[in-house]
Amino acid sequence: MAEKPPQPENHSVFTDFVQSFHVHFDGSFPDVETTLGPSSYALLAIEAEALAQNGTPPVVLDLGCGSGRLSEVLLERGLPPENLVGVDFVAEQIERTRQRLNVPAVRLFHAQSQDLPLDDSSIDCVLNHMGLAVMVPVDATLKEVGRVLRSGGRMAVVVDGPPKEGSIDKSYNRILRETLGAEQPDMLRGVASDPDVSDPAALARLVHLQTGMDLQSTRSFELLMRMSVSEYLTFLEGEYLMRRLQDAGRQQVRDAVARLFESHGDDQVVIPLAMQIMVFAKPPGQAQAVSNG
């Protein structure tokens, strides 16, 4: 295994950020339809299933498994437990996954994504749902993915997409970050993710540089959340950055969000969350790629 890379300086901030997300939003997305039809978790599972050969299922790594929702979907769709590996850098999330699945044959590891406790070329498919951007340094994470992925294997990731101009999602993010930036600029910098991850062209270049993998497909879609203003405000109260605001700042965001819904009253509206699924393939016969950059 390669020498352990330095850990990000803001590790504790990211730990709080990621753990808070899973505690407050667990179960928010797995059953929500997308503009592509299936849920975003099912879209990833379908990519893994495509690697089955002659009836033999692939060995799948759920990288950044969180509380185990993607792993649960994979098992529900028929992946044998012994073919599933989960890794997360927050110990509490590994324990939540263990309790959720309650399947001893699934291998679960508390580890950093930059130092995976897995053998070279031991994985057929690496899946990640909305976590790659915070696996900093992302280049070191990708290098490890290239190491553990077998020749001919794939990596499929769901990442943020560019929200539509004028959408509630984009407006909320702008309002929140402007408010937090004025109140606590250091906090905003502490949870800044890697911008390359949400730019398909930049991510494709980074993946190829670190792993030698080529981009096979990119599909943009929207997660179709349906909420009233009261439901949306309750949903946002659990959001990590929202909870870090002072009372005055939090009320400022609430009032601004409420104005976005003024024309709808308390009726439910569709709040599209922009995402994209990107699939990368490791060429057959390729050994572990080593970046010179």
C-alpha positions in Angstrom: 0.0 0.0 0.0 1.3 3.5 -0.9 2.7 5.8 1.8 -0.2 7.4 3.7 -0.9 10.9 2.4 -1.2 13.9 4.6 -4.7 14.4 6.0 -6.6 17.6 5.1 -6.1 20.3 7.6 -9.9 20.8 7.9 -10.6 17.1 8.6 -12.6 17.9 11.7 -14.7 20.4 9.9 -15.4 17.9 7.1 -16.2 15.2 9.7 -18.8 17.4 11.3 -20.1 18.4 7.8 -20.5 14.9 6.5 -21.8 13.4 9.7 -24.4 16.2 10.1 -25.6 15.5 6.5 -26.3 11.8 7.2 -27.9 12.4 10.6 -30.4 15.0 9.3 -30.9 13.9 5.7 -30.7 10.1 6.0 -33.4 8.7 3.8 -34.1 11.9 1.9 -32.9 10.8 -1.5 -33.1 7.0 -2.1 -36.8 6.9 -3.1 -36.9 10.3 -4.9 -37.5 10.0 -8.6 -35.2 11.8 -11.1 -35.7 13.1 -14.5 -34.0 9.9 -15.7 -36.6 7.8 -14.0 -34.9 5.8 -11.3 -33.5 7.3 -8.1 -29.9 8.6 -8.1 -28.9 5.5 -6.0 -30.5 3.1 -8.5 -28.7 4.8 -11.4 -25.4 4.0 -9.7 -26.5 0.4 -9.0 -27.4 -0.1 -12.6 -23.8 0.9 -13.7 -22.4 -1.8 -11.3 -24.8 -4.4 -12.6 -23.6 -3.8 -16.2 -20.3 -5.2 -15.2 -21.6 -8.7 -14.4 -19.9 -11.3 -16.6 -21.5 -14.6 -17.5 -23.7 -14.3 -14.5 -20.9 -13.5 -12.1 -21.6 -10.3 -10.2 -18.9 -7.6 -9.8 -17.1 -6.7 -6.6 -18.3 -3.3 -5.7 -16.8 -0.6 -3.5 -19.2 1.9 -2.0 -16.7 4.7 -1.5 -17.9 7.1 1.2 -20.7 4.8 2.1 -22.1 7.1 4.8 -25.0 5.5 6.6 -25.4 2.7 4.0 -28.2 3.8 1.8 -26.5 3.0 -1.5 -25.2 -0.3 -0.1 -28.7 -1.1 0.9 -30.0 -0.5 -2.6 -27.2 -2.6 -4.0 -28.2 -5.6 -1.8 -31.9 -5.1 -2.5 -31.1 -5.3 -6.2 -29.3 -8.7 -5.8 -25.6 -8.0 -5.3 -24.2 -10.8 -3.1 -23.1 -9.4 0.3 -19.7 -10.9 -0.1 -19.2 -8.8 -3.2 -19.9 -5.5 -1.4 -17.2 -3.3 0.3 -18.0 -0.1 2.1 -15.5 2.6 3.2 -16.1 5.8 5.1 -13.8 8.1 7.0 -16.4 8.7 9.8 -16.5 5.8 12.3 -20.1 6.5 13.3 -21.2 6.2 9.7 -19.6 2.8 9.4 -21.5 1.7 12.5 -24.7 3.0 11.1 -24.1 1.1 7.9 -23.4 -2.0 9.8 -26.6 -1.7 11.8 -28.7 -0.8 8.7 -27.5 -3.7 6.6 -27.1 -6.3 9.4 -25.3 -8.5 7.0 -21.9 -9.7 8.4 -20.6 -10.8 4.9 -20.4 -7.2 3.8 -16.9 -5.8 4.4 -16.9 -2.4 6.1 -13.9 -0.3 6.8 -13.3 2.9 8.7 -10.6 4.5 6.5 -9.6 7.5 4.5 -10.3 7.5 0.8 -6.7 8.4 0.2 -5.5 5.2 2.0 -7.9 2.4 1.2 -7.3 -0.9 3.1 -7.8 -2.9 -0.1 -5.5 -4.9 -2.3 -4.4 -3.7 -5.7 -6.8 -4.6 -8.5 -9.4 -6.1 -6.1 -12.5 -4.1 -7.1 -14.6 -4.3 -10.3 -16.7 -1.1 -9.7 -16.2 1.9 -7.5 -19.4 3.9 -6.7 -19.7 7.3 -5.0 -22.9 9.2 -4.3 -22.4 13.0 -3.8 -19.2 12.5 -1.8 -16.3 12.9 -4.1 -16.1 16.7 -3.8 -15.3 16.5 0.0 -12.7 13.6 -0.3 -9.9 16.1 -0.3 -7.3 15.9 -1.6 -9.3 14.5 -4.5 -6.3 13.7 -6.6 -5.0 11.3 -3.9 -8.4 9.7 -3.6 -8.5 9.1 -7.3 -5.0 7.7 -7.3 -6.2 5.1 -4.7 -9.3 4.3 -6.8 -7.0 3.6 -9.8 -4.9 1.3 -7.6 -7.7 -0.9 -6.3 -9.7 -1.0 -9.5 -9.2 -4.0 -11.8 -8.3 -3.7 -15.4 -11.5 -3.2 -17.3 -13.3 -1.9 -14.2 -15.4 1.2 -13.8 -16.0 4.1 -11.5 -19.4 5.8 -11.5 -20.1 8.9 -9.5 -23.0 11.2 -8.8 -21.9 14.8 -8.4 -23.6 18.2 -8.2 -24.8 19.6 -11.5 -25.2 23.3 -12.4 -28.5 24.4 -10.9 -30.9 26.2 -13.2 -30.9 30.0 -13.2 -33.7 31.2 -11.0 -34.4 27.8 -9.3 -35.2 27.7 -5.6 -32.1 25.5 -5.1 -29.7 27.9 -6.7 -31.3 30.9 -4.9 -31.1 29.2 -1.5 -27.4 28.3 -2.0 -26.6 31.9 -3.0 -28.5 33.3 0.0 -27.0 30.9 2.4 -23.4 31.4 1.3 -23.7 35.2 1.1 -25.1 35.2 4.7 -22.5 32.8 6.0 -19.7 34.6 4.1 -20.5 37.9 5.7 -20.9 36.3 9.2 -18.3 33.5 9.3 -16.0 33.6 6.2 -13.5 31.1 7.7 -16.3 28.5 8.1 -17.3 28.8 4.5 -13.7 28.3 3.4 -13.4 25.3 5.8 -16.1 23.3 4.0 -15.2 24.4 0.4 -15.2 21.3 -1.8 -13.0 20.7 -4.8 -14.5 22.8 -7.7 -13.1 20.4 -10.3 -15.6 17.7 -9.2 -18.7 19.6 -10.4 -17.1 20.5 -13.7 -17.4 17.5 -16.0 -14.5 18.4 -18.3 -12.2 19.3 -15.3 -13.1 16.1 -13.5 -12.5 14.0 -16.6 -9.0 15.5 -16.9 -8.3 14.9 -13.3 -9.5 11.3 -13.3 -7.4 10.5 -16.4 -4.3 12.2 -15.0 -4.5 10.2 -11.7 -5.9 6.9 -12.9 -5.6 6.7 -16.7 -9.3 6.1 -16.9 -11.4 7.5 -19.7 -14.8 9.2 -19.4 -17.5 6.9 -20.9 -20.6 9.0 -20.3 -22.0 12.0 -18.5 -25.8 12.4 -18.0 -27.3 15.4 -16.4 -30.5 15.0 -14.4 -32.6 16.5 -11.6 -33.7 15.1 -8.3 -37.4 16.0 -8.1 -38.0 17.0 -4.5 -41.6 18.0 -3.7 -42.0 20.3 -0.7 -44.0 23.2 0.6 -42.3 26.2 2.1 -42.8 24.9 5.6 -41.4 21.5 4.6 -38.5 23.0 2.8 -37.6 25.3 5.8 -37.7 22.2 8.1 -35.5 20.3 5.7 -33.0 23.2 5.6 -32.9 23.5 9.4 -30.8 20.3 9.5 -28.3 21.6 6.9 -24.9 21.9 8.5 -24.1 25.4 7.2 -27.6 26.7 8.1 -27.1 25.4 11.7 -23.8 27.2 12.0 -25.3 30.6 11.4 -26.1 32.9 14.3 -29.8 33.4 15.1 -30.0 36.6 13.2 -28.4 35.1 10.1 -30.5 32.0 10.2 -33.7 34.2 10.4 -32.4 36.2 7.5 -32.1 33.1 5.4 -35.5 31.8 6.4 -37.2 35.1 5.4 -35.4 35.1 2.1 -36.4 31.5 1.3 -40.0 32.2 2.3 -40.1 35.0 -0.3 -39.1 32.4 -2.9 -42.3 30.6 -2.2 -44.6 33.6 -2.0 -46.6 32.7 -5.2 -47.2 29.1 -4.0 -48.6 29.7 -0.5 -48.0 26.5 1.4 -48.7 24.2 -1.6 -46.0 21.7 -2.5 -43.8 22.6 -5.4 -41.1 20.7 -7.3 -37.7 21.7 -6.2 -35.3 20.3 -8.8 -31.8 19.5 -7.4 -29.3 19.4 -10.3 -27.0 16.4 -10.5 -25.0 14.5 -13.0 -23.8 10.9 -13.2 -20.4 10.3 -14.7 -19.0 6.9 -15.6 -15.2 6.2 -16.1 -13.6 3.0 -17.5 -10.2 1.6 -16.8 -8.8 0.2 -20.1 -8.3 -3.5 -20.3 -4.7 -4.5 -19.6 -3.9 -1.2 -17.8 -1.9 -1.5 -14.6 -2.1 1.1 -11.8 -1.6 4.6 -13.3 0.9 6.9 -11.6 0.6 10.6 -12.1 3.6 12.8 -12.7 1.6 15.9 -12.0 
